[in-house]
Amino acid sequence: MRVLILGASGLLGRELMRVLPGRGHDVVGAGHDRARGQGLHAIDARQPDEVDALLDQVRPSVVVNAIGERRPEFWTPEILEGVNVRTAAHAARGCRRLGCWLVHVSSDYVFDGSDPPYRPDSERRPSNAYGAAKMQAEDQVRAEYPQATVLRLPVLYGPVLHLDESNMTSLVPTVMNAAPAAIDDWAVRYPTLTTDVAHVVADMLGHAHGLSGQVCHWSAAEALTKFAMASLIGRILGMSTNHLEPDQRPSSSRPQNPFLESSLLENLGVAHRTPLESALPGLLHQARRAGMLPGIPVRAAGRSPGRG
Ligand SMILES: NC(=O)c1ccc[n+]([C@@H]2O[C@H](COP(=O)([O-])OP(=O)(O)OC[C@H]3O[C@@H](n4cnc5c(N)ncnc54)[C@H](OP(=O)(O)O)[C@@H]3O)[C@@H](O)[C@H]2O)c1
């Protein structure tokens, strides 16, 4: 299939670009600010003309929309509406016009996390502006193009270009810095490897007909708080985490446990769940080799790069 990845320069998009060709697809990618250095089409998907021109040029059979702004420091109403909602609506409208399938990536943050597990038809009740924007994007996508498929995902980790790119690796400096710090030990997350998600998407492409118009969930099964993630990183790096304090105070602006029940895809035989303990050492090793972990010997950061 000819697949167009929107958001191809991002954490998830880069793994889609890497994995899908090996699964037999002809893949074209588009990014925004970082596109040019990576040989991608550069578009601003907030502009409908730019989305339409790209679709007319590429003529894909499928579009995977992995555009999004997930960094809290950029969650202004304008950015959330422009990047997380409007781009999705433009992609959906363009795909409907061309008659190509759309897989739109959404988030577990559409749920408030008070009553897990969450099924695709569970009531959505976002607890912050990001979750609300992702919910609005889902609604616009499905209104514009009922045949589009929504794929909801939990927190992602994978190969990074800098540590802040994933919530998991953004904990590394706090682990490495000996300064006392309180880390959330209340909200439970299910860190899911971008490589696994890319394989899940590749599997979905083989079920385009059956999945058209559906909402799908995919999640790793291992539950960790941020404190547990930091402790794991410390173990892998061979560093003490005695300076870290578990913070168990509840928060009303984040879901506590938004576990995504994934049986729709599991029943199709989809099964890509790399254990965290086998993926993370390799990723930290790659980060170390790229100079992101000064002072940590390569051996301590994991011996072999994981599947990522
Ligand atoms: N990361 C997570 O933990 C997580 C969890 C659940 C769901 N998700 C969802 O998964 C999707 C991918 O997330 P990610 O972590 O890969 O995000 P990311 O690393 O921040 O990448 C975002 C992508 O969107 C592109 N983009 C931003 N503004 C754009 C615009 N105006 N026009 C065209 N492209 C634009 C970026 O291009 P440039 O970089 O070239 O500017 C980049 O390729 C998002 O929908 C996100 O909400 C992420």
PDBQT file of the ligand as one rigid body, heavy atoms in Angstrom, charges set to zero:
ROOT
HETATM    1  N1  LIG A 401       4.017  10.817  22.845  1.00  0.00    +0.000 N 
HETATM    2  C1  LIG A 401       3.095  10.235  23.589  1.00  0.00    +0.000 C 
HETATM    3  O1  LIG A 401       3.359   9.830  24.741  1.00  0.00    +0.000 OA
HETATM    4  C2  LIG A 401       1.718  10.046  23.043  1.00  0.00    +0.000 A 
HETATM    5  C3  LIG A 401       0.779   9.298  23.770  1.00  0.00    +0.000 A 
HETATM    6  C4  LIG A 401      -0.497   9.073  23.237  1.00  0.00    +0.000 A 
HETATM    7  C5  LIG A 401      -0.847   9.635  22.022  1.00  0.00    +0.000 A 
HETATM    8  N2  LIG A 401       0.068  10.404  21.359  1.00  0.00    +0.000 N 
HETATM    9  C6  LIG A 401      -0.325  10.989  20.088  1.00  0.00    +0.000 C 
HETATM   10  O2  LIG A 401       0.483  10.407  19.081  1.00  0.00    +0.000 OA
HETATM   11  C7  LIG A 401       0.698  11.357  18.027  1.00  0.00    +0.000 C 
HETATM   12  C8  LIG A 401       2.196  11.465  17.783  1.00  0.00    +0.000 C 
HETATM   13  O3  LIG A 401       2.799  11.918  18.988  1.00  0.00    +0.000 OA
HETATM   14  P1  LIG A 401       4.380  12.117  19.082  1.00  0.00    +0.000 P 
HETATM   15  O4  LIG A 401       4.765  11.924  20.487  1.00  0.00    +0.000 OA
HETATM   16  O5  LIG A 401       5.053  11.355  17.991  1.00  0.00    +0.000 OA
HETATM   17  O6  LIG A 401       4.478  13.678  18.780  1.00  0.00    +0.000 OA
HETATM   18  P2  LIG A 401       5.786  14.524  18.408  1.00  0.00    +0.000 P 
HETATM   19  O7  LIG A 401       7.017  13.742  18.616  1.00  0.00    +0.000 OA
HETATM   20  O8  LIG A 401       5.648  15.822  19.126  1.00  0.00    +0.000 OA
HETATM   21  O9  LIG A 401       5.594  14.761  16.842  1.00  0.00    +0.000 OA
HETATM   22  C9  LIG A 401       4.564  15.575  16.384  1.00  0.00    +0.000 C 
HETATM   23  C10 LIG A 401       4.606  15.593  14.881  1.00  0.00    +0.000 C 
HETATM   24  O10 LIG A 401       3.594  16.529  14.420  1.00  0.00    +0.000 OA
HETATM   25  C11 LIG A 401       4.203  17.382  13.446  1.00  0.00    +0.000 C 
HETATM   26  N3  LIG A 401       3.513  18.665  13.419  1.00  0.00    +0.000 N 
HETATM   27  C12 LIG A 401       3.350  19.543  14.427  1.00  0.00    +0.000 A 
HETATM   28  N4  LIG A 401       2.679  20.626  14.002  1.00  0.00    +0.000 NA
HETATM   29  C13 LIG A 401       2.410  20.424  12.686  1.00  0.00    +0.000 A 
HETATM   30  C14 LIG A 401       1.759  21.184  11.683  1.00  0.00    +0.000 A 
HETATM   31  N5  LIG A 401       1.225  22.383  11.941  1.00  0.00    +0.000 N 
HETATM   32  N6  LIG A 401       1.668  20.675  10.436  1.00  0.00    +0.000 NA
HETATM   33  C15 LIG A 401       2.217  19.461  10.147  1.00  0.00    +0.000 A 
HETATM   34  N7  LIG A 401       2.842  18.695  11.055  1.00  0.00    +0.000 NA
HETATM   35  C16 LIG A 401       2.940  19.177  12.313  1.00  0.00    +0.000 A 
HETATM   36  C17 LIG A 401       5.631  17.519  13.925  1.00  0.00    +0.000 C 
HETATM   37  O11 LIG A 401       6.448  18.005  12.865  1.00  0.00    +0.000 OA
HETATM   38  P3  LIG A 401       7.882  18.768  13.171  1.00  0.00    +0.000 P 
HETATM   39  O12 LIG A 401       8.485  18.061  14.333  1.00  0.00    +0.000 OA
HETATM   40  O13 LIG A 401       8.619  18.563  11.875  1.00  0.00    +0.000 OA
HETATM   41  O14 LIG A 401       7.541  20.185  13.452  1.00  0.00    +0.000 OA
HETATM   42  C18 LIG A 401       5.936  16.080  14.308  1.00  0.00    +0.000 C 
HETATM   43  O15 LIG A 401       6.236  15.322  13.162  1.00  0.00    +0.000 OA
HETATM   44  C19 LIG A 401       0.018  12.642  18.477  1.00  0.00    +0.000 C 
HETATM   45  O16 LIG A 401      -1.271  12.681  17.952  1.00  0.00    +0.000 OA
HETATM   46  C20 LIG A 401      -0.081  12.475  19.994  1.00  0.00    +0.000 C 
HETATM   47  O17 LIG A 401      -1.157  13.214  20.522  1.00  0.00    +0.000 OA
HETATM   48  C21 LIG A 401       1.340  10.600  21.827  1.00  0.00    +0.000 A 
ENDROOT
TORSDOF 0
